[in-house]
Amino acid sequence: MFAFIAGVPGRLRNLLSRFKGFFTRPQYDNFCRAVLGMIVSGRGEHDVKSMNQLFVERKRQSSLNRFFTESRWGVEDVVQEGGKLLLNEEEIDQSTEYKVVDDAVCRKYGSRTEMVCCNYSSTMGTVLSRDCVTSLYVNSDGVWLQDGLRLYGSERRCRERGAEFKTKVQLACELVDEHRPGAGRTMWLWDSWYMVRGTVERCRAHGYSWTGGVRSSRMVFYESRRHRLQEPVERLLSEGGFHDVVVDGESCQACKVEVFTPKIGRASIVMDVRADAKDVHTLCTDLLGCGGVEEVVGHALRRGCVDQFYREARFLGLGEYRFRGSEAALIHALVSLAHALLDVLRRRLPRYGVVGKPLSLEAAVEWVRRKTMHFFMRRVREAATEKSTRSILRLIDTS
């Protein structure tokens, strides 16, 4: 592998310096190498060896291994500091914050990774993978970051490892319990998998609002009669109960009704049909009475941020790292931290006058790569005046 990292770009070094207090000096050097390696590695499978080979001055691999396998530093504290750094970049709207609960399925090819088992993914099918229940913080100003993660394991896998088995719903409830509100209202968003009594009751206990998808087979009481949800939907469609609305520039037909569900209680059901499709989407929310169709659908659209987050995180190689069993959550957290630091960097570069407008995450990665390559070329020029040709070839060793 071509070793081209000869230094950390100054703008990124300033961000990494915020984390010095969490590490000893050797640990901090390993931390900088790990984050920079994750940023410039790009897609493909990576491990400690492949990231170490990116650097002109390589460290003993055992030192980097211990940084991951015997981490005597608090990963939660480090990730929390990264979140503070990002949130301080913008004047945050204190009226509403969103928390998106979702699954992250990362494909694996060996059974040694912690809690690896066969999981279902909507894009990959049933594959050997690691499944995490995550929460994504989203602010109405367009800032988002991952701030919660729980590893999921099957009953058999937990039994083999002597761990307590917890369902995905139980893990999601833990994320709800550990959240510390930073705005006047917290709105939890999830898909139909998490639209169950457990998550709803935890939100009610903390005074949080919630909105999520709901299956059309759900039993509800509407107009004092018991129905499957799809029955009143079809009736309202045939009777012209839907009206045109525009939410975030998108046109759709929608309606909102109040129902009672045996496992959730009183709730509002919002049904919308996109103008360019015939699919009916149904949402369930605790916004009774005051919440109009436009408001509920507007909240639900915030859930789309989680898809963009994982597209960008996979650009950083999320799910493609080969590490030992106990490091799954740590690697996921460090990739999320690298994503947050890149988000801060791409917001700052226009203010510094380095670029004219905010960069995409991919463009920010390319900016970091170019800067690291500048360090490398400087080292080559210096070596050309001081060392022999053989020394220069060793500097750019590709073996």
Secondary structure, 3 states (H helix, E strand, C coil): CCCCECCCCHHHHHHHHHHHHHCCHHHHHHHHHHHHHHHHHCCCCECHHHHHCCECCCCCHHHHHHHHHCCCCCHHHHHHHHHHHHHCCCCCCCCEEEEEEEEEEEECCCCCCCCCEEEEECCCEEEEEEEEEEEEEEECCCCEEEEEEEEECCHHHHHHHCCCCCCHHHHHHHHHHHCCCCCCEEEEEECHHHCCHHHHHHHHHHCCEEEEECCCCCEEEECCEEEECHHHHHHHHHCCCCEEEEECCEEEEEEEEEEEECCCEEEEEEEEEECCCCCEEEEEECCCCCCCHHHHHHHHHHHHHHHHHHHHHHHCCCCCECCCHHHHHHHHHHHHHHHHHHHHHHHHHHHHCCCCCCCCHHHHHHHHHHHHHHHHHHHHHHHHHHCCHHHHHHHCCCC
